[in-house]
Amino acid sequence: MSDKVIFKSLELFAQDFRQKNGLSLSEPIKVKSLLQKFNVLTIYKPLSSRFSGMSIKIEIPEEIYRFILVNSEHPIGKQHFTVCHELYHLYYQKNFKAAISNTGMFDKKGNTEEYSADIFASYLLLPESGIWEMIPENERTRNRLSIETVIEIEQYFGC
């Protein structure tokens, strides 16, 4: 399967996730509120800088328990990315097994599920239509973003 097809399916997963949870395709995600809504037990704890987080899913008859551990030493944007990365594992990955992750590496030669989780997190946190709405017309025409626009997008979406 080509990267283009994989990327499109991950983008559709992210859009589906947003829509199922009452989020438009242009608003930022309130990560902690979303985790509470899903009843995902989430612990923020100082960890090694090489450790972004991990998730665990336990399925027993008629119950599913989900847990995420996030490195609180990382900047808040990286923490948000880690949570969204882990949401991919918890809700979309088939045959998910708990594993430690260093999110944001985008290593497609390594573990393909980790790569997919990174791409999913990107689409979930930064929906394309939301980004386009924030780019001034003159910057679109020049095909060049100002640092102010990049910072505004980063601040708005919390990543």
C-alpha positions in Angstrom: 0.0 0.0 0.0 1.4 3.4 -0.9 2.2 6.1 1.6 -0.5 8.3 0.0 -3.2 5.7 0.7 -2.0 5.1 4.2 -1.9 8.8 5.0 -5.4 9.3 3.6 -6.8 6.4 5.7 -5.2 7.8 8.8 -6.5 11.3 8.0 -10.0 9.8 7.7 -9.6 8.0 11.0 -8.7 11.3 12.6 -11.7 13.0 11.0 -13.9 10.2 12.1 -12.6 10.4 15.6 -13.3 14.1 15.7 -16.8 13.8 14.3 -17.8 10.9 16.6 -16.7 13.1 19.6 -18.5 16.3 18.6 -15.4 18.1 17.4 -15.4 20.1 14.2 -12.6 19.7 11.7 -11.1 23.0 12.6 -11.2 23.4 16.4 -8.4 22.5 18.8 -8.8 19.4 21.0 -9.0 19.8 24.7 -6.9 16.8 25.4 -7.5 16.4 29.1 -11.3 16.9 28.8 -11.4 14.3 26.0 -9.5 11.8 28.2 -12.0 12.3 31.0 -14.9 11.9 28.6 -13.5 8.5 27.5 -12.6 7.5 31.1 -9.0 6.9 30.0 -6.9 6.8 33.2 -4.0 9.1 32.4 -1.0 9.7 34.5 1.5 12.5 33.8 4.8 11.7 35.4 8.5 12.8 34.9 10.2 10.2 32.8 13.4 9.7 30.8 13.6 12.2 27.9 13.6 9.2 25.5 10.3 8.0 26.8 7.2 9.9 25.5 4.5 7.6 26.9 2.7 4.4 26.7 -0.8 3.0 26.7 -2.4 -0.2 27.9 -5.8 -1.6 27.0 -7.4 -4.4 29.0 -10.4 -6.1 27.6 -12.5 -8.4 29.7 -16.1 -9.4 29.0 -18.3 -6.4 28.7 -15.5 -4.0 29.9 -12.6 -2.2 28.4 -10.1 -0.4 30.5 -7.7 2.1 29.0 -4.6 3.7 30.5 -2.1 6.2 29.2 1.2 7.3 30.8 2.7 10.6 29.6 6.1 12.1 30.2 5.3 15.4 32.1 8.9 16.6 31.5 8.1 17.1 27.8 6.6 20.4 26.6 2.8 20.6 26.6 2.6 20.3 22.8 4.6 17.1 22.9 2.4 15.8 25.7 -0.7 16.5 23.5 1.0 14.7 20.6 1.8 11.7 22.8 -1.8 11.5 24.0 -3.1 11.5 20.5 -0.5 9.0 19.4 -1.6 6.7 22.2 -5.3 7.2 21.3 -4.5 5.7 17.9 -3.2 2.6 19.7 -6.2 2.4 22.0 -8.9 3.0 19.5 -7.7 2.1 15.9 -4.7 -0.3 16.0 -5.8 -3.9 15.5 -4.2 -6.5 17.9 -2.7 -3.7 20.1 -0.1 -4.8 22.6 1.3 -2.3 25.1 4.7 -0.9 24.2 6.9 2.1 25.2 6.9 4.8 22.6 9.0 7.7 21.7 6.5 9.7 19.7 7.1 12.1 16.9 10.0 10.1 15.4 8.0 9.4 12.2 10.2 6.3 11.6 8.6 4.4 8.8 11.4 1.9 8.6 10.9 0.8 12.1 7.6 -0.2 13.7 4.8 0.6 11.2 2.2 1.0 13.9 4.3 3.6 15.7 4.7 5.4 12.4 0.9 5.2 11.8 0.2 6.5 15.3 2.5 9.5 14.7 0.7 10.3 11.4 -2.7 9.9 13.1 -1.7 12.2 16.0 -0.6 14.8 13.5 -3.9 14.7 11.6 -5.9 14.7 14.9 -4.1 17.6 16.4 -3.7 19.7 13.3 -6.7 19.2 11.0 -6.0 20.5 7.5 -9.1 22.6 7.2 -8.4 24.2 10.6 -4.9 25.1 9.5 -6.1 26.6 6.2 -8.6 28.8 8.0 -5.8 30.3 10.0 -3.5 31.2 7.1 -4.0 34.7 5.8 -4.8 34.9 2.1 -1.6 36.8 1.3 0.5 34.1 2.8 -1.4 31.4 0.9 -0.8 33.2 -2.4 2.9 33.6 -1.7 3.0 30.0 -0.5 5.1 31.1 2.4 4.0 31.3 6.1 5.2 34.0 8.4 6.7 33.0 11.8 3.7 34.8 13.4 1.2 32.6 11.6 3.1 29.4 12.5 3.2 30.5 16.2 -0.5 31.4 16.1 -1.4 27.9 14.7 0.9 26.3 17.3 -0.7 28.2 20.1 -4.3 27.6 18.9 -3.9 23.9 18.4 -1.6 23.4 21.4 1.1 21.5 19.7 
